[in-house]
Amino acid sequence: MSQYGQATADTLAARAGYSEHQTGLAMDIGNASGTCALQACFANTPAGQWAAKNCRDYGFIIRYPAGAEATTGYTYEPWHLRYVGKNVALDMSSTETLEDYFGLEAAPDYLQ
C-alpha cells in the first residue's frame, strides 16, 4: 500500500486489527473465473448482480455501497458482504449503510 500513501491506503483496506473480517461476520465473494476480483466491476458480473439482488434474503448486506465513501470510510466494495441478520438486512435499503441504519457517526477514525 506504500504506492498510494497512508490516507488513500486506509480507504482501500483496513489496517491490521481493524478489519470486519476479524469479526467472523464479513466475507469477500467472487466469480470462479476470478473476473473483476476485488474490483468495482464485480458488481456487473453475474455473481455480483446475484449478490446485490439476493444477499438480503440470507441476512447479508453489501457493506460498502457505491456513493457512501464519506460515511463508511471505504471505497465501493460490491464483493464485501457483512452478515447483519435477515430482519436487519431486509429492513435496510440497498443503498443504506450500517452507520445510517444504526445512527452511528460517519467513518469513525479508528486511529484516534
N, C-alpha and C positions, 0 to 999 in steps of 0.2 A: 504493500500500500504506500510505500515511500514515494512512488511515482506521482501520487495525487496530492500529497500533503495531508496533514492530520485532519484538518477541518473537512475536506472532501471525503477522505477515507472513513470518517465517522458516520457519513450519510450512506455509505455503501456496505459497511459491515460493522457489526458490534465488536467492541474491544473484548478481550478475554475477560470472562467473568460477568459479562452483561448481555449475553445472547439469550433470546427467548428459547432457543433450542435446549438450553440447560434446564429449563423447567419441565421438559418432557411433554409440553403442550403444543409445540410448534414443529413443523416439518417442511422440508422443501420437496416439491414434486417435479417430475419432468416427463419427457417423452422417452420411450425406449430407444429411439433413434438418436437422442441427445440434441435434437434440433432446438435451437434457441434456449439452451440450458442456462439458467440464471441470467436471463436477459428479458427485457420488457416484451420482446416479440413473442415470448412464450404465450402471452395472452391470446395470440392469433392462431395458435396451434389447436388441433382437436382436443388435446389433453387440457390445455389452458381454458378453452371455451367450455369444456365439460365441467371443470372445477369451478369456474365462475358461476355457472348455471346451477350446479348441484351441491356444492360443498356445504351450504347451509342445512341441507336436508340431513346431513351427518354430523352437525354440530360444529362445523368449521367456518372460518371467515378468511378472506384474503386480508391478511394483517396490515399490509402497507399498500392501500389502494392508490390509484392514479390521482394526482392532484392534491394529495394530503401530506405532502412532504413537510410543510410547516407545522403540521400537527403531530405527525408520528416521528419526525426527525430522520426518516429514511426515504430513499428514493422508491419509486413504484416497484413492487416485487410480486408479480402475479403468481409466482411459484411458491411463495411463502404462506403456508396455511397455519392458522392458530386455532386450537380447539377451545371453544368457549361454552360448549353445551348446546344442545339442539334448541332449547327455548330462547336463549340469548341470540344465537345465530339467526333464527327465524324472525326475531323481533328487530334486529338491526337492518338498516337499509344497506344495499350493496355498496354504497359509497361512504357510509358512516364509518368512522374509526372507533376503535375501542376506547380511546380517550374521550371522544364525543359522547359515546353511549353511556359511559360511567361518570361523565362530568369531571374528568381529570385534566390537569394542566397540559397544554400542548408541549410536545417534545421536551420533556424534562431533561435537564442537564445532569446526566448521571456521574459527571466528573466532579461535581461540587461536593 
